[in-house]
Amino acid sequence: MVGIVSRVMRTGIRRGVVDGSRGWLYLGITAAAIQLARRLFTEAPETVFQTELKPGQGIEVRTVARGDSDRGSKRTRR
């Protein structure tokens, strides 16, 4: 959805300013306002762990769903 809003914003402002179309300009401004509101009201992701790596050390990044943490990686079939 973010890609659509960005594209409508760019197209609307370009066609509104360059071609002089008020409808496209209003659509571009509205899309820009939606994108700004989304950026202002969306919370930043939570940092769970942070450390410094020394030369030669490595890390493994895994994602575990919140509700599935006690079940492990096995899924039940229905």
The 8 nearest C-alpha neighbors of each residue, nearest first, counted from 0:
[[1, 3, 2, 4, 5, 6, 34, 7],
 [0, 2, 4, 3, 5, 34, 6, 37],
 [3, 1, 5, 0, 4, 6, 7, 8],
 [2, 4, 6, 0, 1, 5, 7, 8],
 [3, 5, 7, 1, 6, 2, 30, 8],
 [6, 4, 8, 2, 3, 7, 1, 9],
 [5, 7, 3, 9, 8, 4, 10, 2],
 [8, 6, 10, 4, 5, 9, 11, 3],
 [7, 9, 27, 30, 5, 11, 6, 10],
 [10, 8, 6, 12, 11, 7, 13, 5],
 [9, 11, 13, 7, 8, 12, 14, 6],
 [12, 10, 27, 23, 8, 24, 14, 13],
 [11, 13, 27, 15, 24, 9, 14, 10],
 [14, 12, 10, 16, 15, 11, 17, 9],
 [15, 13, 18, 11, 17, 12, 16, 10],
 [14, 16, 24, 20, 19, 23, 12, 13],
 [15, 17, 19, 13, 14, 18, 12, 24],
 [16, 18, 14, 19, 13, 15, 12, 20],
 [19, 17, 14, 20, 15, 16, 13, 21],
 [18, 20, 15, 16, 17, 21, 14, 24],
 [21, 19, 15, 23, 22, 18, 14, 24],
 [20, 22, 24, 23, 15, 25, 19, 16],
 [21, 23, 25, 24, 20, 26, 15, 11],
 [24, 22, 11, 15, 26, 25, 21, 20],
 [23, 25, 15, 21, 27, 12, 11, 26],
 [26, 24, 28, 22, 27, 23, 29, 21],
 [25, 27, 23, 29, 24, 28, 11, 30],
 [28, 26, 11, 8, 12, 24, 30, 25],
 [27, 29, 31, 25, 30, 26, 24, 32],
 [30, 28, 32, 26, 31, 27, 25, 33],
 [29, 31, 8, 33, 27, 32, 28, 4],
 [32, 30, 28, 34, 29, 33, 8, 35],
 [31, 33, 35, 29, 30, 34, 36, 28],
 [34, 32, 30, 36, 31, 35, 37, 29],
 [33, 35, 31, 37, 32, 36, 30, 38],
 [36, 34, 32, 38, 37, 33, 31, 39],
 [37, 35, 39, 33, 38, 34, 40, 32],
 [38, 36, 34, 40, 35, 39, 41, 33],
 [37, 39, 35, 36, 41, 40, 34, 42],
 [40, 38, 36, 37, 41, 35, 42, 34],
 [39, 41, 37, 38, 36, 42, 35, 43],
 [42, 40, 38, 37, 39, 43, 36, 44],
 [43, 41, 40, 44, 39, 38, 45, 37],
 [42, 44, 45, 41, 46, 40, 38, 39],
 [43, 45, 42, 46, 41, 47, 48, 38],
 [44, 46, 47, 43, 42, 48, 49, 41],
 [47, 45, 48, 44, 49, 43, 50, 42],
 [46, 48, 45, 49, 44, 50, 62, 60],
 [49, 47, 46, 50, 45, 51, 60, 58],
 [48, 50, 47, 51, 46, 52, 45, 58],
 [51, 49, 52, 48, 53, 58, 47, 46],
 [52, 50, 53, 49, 56, 54, 57, 48],
 [53, 51, 56, 50, 54, 57, 55, 58],
 [52, 54, 56, 55, 51, 57, 50, 58],
 [55, 53, 56, 52, 57, 51, 58, 50],
 [54, 56, 53, 57, 52, 58, 51, 59],
 [57, 55, 53, 54, 52, 58, 51, 59],
 [58, 56, 55, 59, 52, 53, 54, 60],
 [59, 57, 60, 56, 52, 61, 50, 55],
 [58, 60, 61, 57, 62, 56, 52, 48],
 [59, 61, 58, 62, 63, 57, 48, 47],
 [62, 60, 59, 63, 58, 64, 72, 68],
 [61, 63, 64, 60, 65, 68, 59, 67],
 [64, 62, 68, 65, 61, 67, 71, 66],
 [63, 65, 67, 66, 68, 62, 71, 69],
 [64, 66, 67, 68, 63, 69, 62, 70],
 [65, 67, 64, 68, 69, 70, 63, 71],
 [66, 68, 64, 70, 69, 65, 71, 63],
 [67, 69, 70, 71, 66, 65, 63, 64],
 [68, 70, 67, 71, 66, 65, 72, 63],
 [71, 69, 67, 68, 72, 73, 74, 66],
 [72, 70, 73, 69, 68, 67, 63, 74],
 [71, 73, 74, 70, 67, 68, 63, 69],
 [74, 72, 71, 70, 75, 67, 76, 69],
 [75, 73, 72, 76, 70, 71, 67, 77],
 [76, 74, 77, 73, 70, 72, 71, 67],
 [77, 75, 74, 73, 72, 70, 67, 71],
 [76, 75, 74, 73, 70, 72, 67, 71]]
